[in-house]
Amino acid sequence: MRSARKKMVRQLETCSNVEVRGTVRFLWAKRFTSTEIHSEISAMSRPAIVKWCQQFEDGRTDLTDAKRQRRPATVSKHIGHGAAKECYKFFGAAGGRHYSQQWQE
């Protein structure tokens, strides 16, 4: 006969988005409400949980981010470096003060 054990919950220090979404999907499949899921998971906002539950209800099974078209995170060097040099020449060490003084005159 197994002895009764207290139900203990471990707090994870880090978890990936996919792990959180998988947990949401698991609890959603067990018929937890979004409010109940939110009380179990602090790593995701309630509106995000509602969104994911709706997507699971609509048949989504993939837990990864959908590919989105975004602007590039960096500017190409030949454009960015030249623009930066021009800004520095114009503003100099004074920063934005030169710009604002020029237009106040």
N, C-alpha and C positions, 0 to 999 in steps of 0.2 A: 504494500500500500504506500502510495506516494504522500509525503507530507505536504500540507498546504503551504504554498509560498505566497508571500505578498507580491502583488503585481507592482513591479518597479519600472520606471521609465527613465531611460538614459537621455541626457541632453547632448546632442551632437554639437560640436563647436563649429564645424563647417559642413556644408552639404551643397551639392550642385543643383542647378535649376532642374535638371532632369530628375534627380532624386526627389525633389520637392513635388514636382508634377506627378511622378509615379505614386507618391504617397497620397496626393489628392485623388488620383484615379482609383487607387485601391479603396480609399474611404468612400468615394463616390459609388463604387461598385457594391460596397456594403450598405448602401442606402443612407449614408450620413447626409445631413443637410449641409449647405455651405457654411452656415453658422457653426454647426458642430465641427466641421472640418477646420474652420478658422480657429476654434478653441483648442484644437489639437496641434495646429501648425502655426508657429509665429513667424516663419520665414517668408510668408506670402501674405499680401494684403487681402482683405475680404473681397473687394471688387475683382481682384485677379482670380481668386478662387471661384467666384461666381462665373467669370468668363470661361475658365477652364472646365468647370462642371458642365456648362452649356455646350462647349465644344465636344466633350465626351458624350453628352446626350445626343448630339448631332452625328455621332459616329467617328469622331477623331480618335485615333489610336496612337499616333506619333507624339512623343513627348519632347522632341527637339524643336528648336526655334525654326520657324518657316524662313526660307531665304527671302531677304528683302533687298531691294535696290537702294543703295545708300550713296551718299557723296563720299569721295575718297577721304580717308582719315588724314592724309598728308598731301601737301602740295608738291608738285614736281620741283626739283631743286633749281632748275634753270629759271623757273618763273618765281618761286618763293624767295630765293636768295636775292635776286635783283630787286624785287618789290620791297624786301626788308631793308636793303641798302638805301633805296630811295626814301623810305619812311624815316630811316635814321638820319639821312642827310637833311631832310625837311624839318623833322622835329628836334634833332640833335639830342644832347644830354638833357635838355629842359623838358623833354617829353611833350605832353599836350599843351603846355603853357605857351609855347611858340605859336602853335596853331590858333589858340584862342586869342592871343594878343594881336596876331596879324589881322584877324577879322574884326576886332574892336576898333581899330584905327580908322 
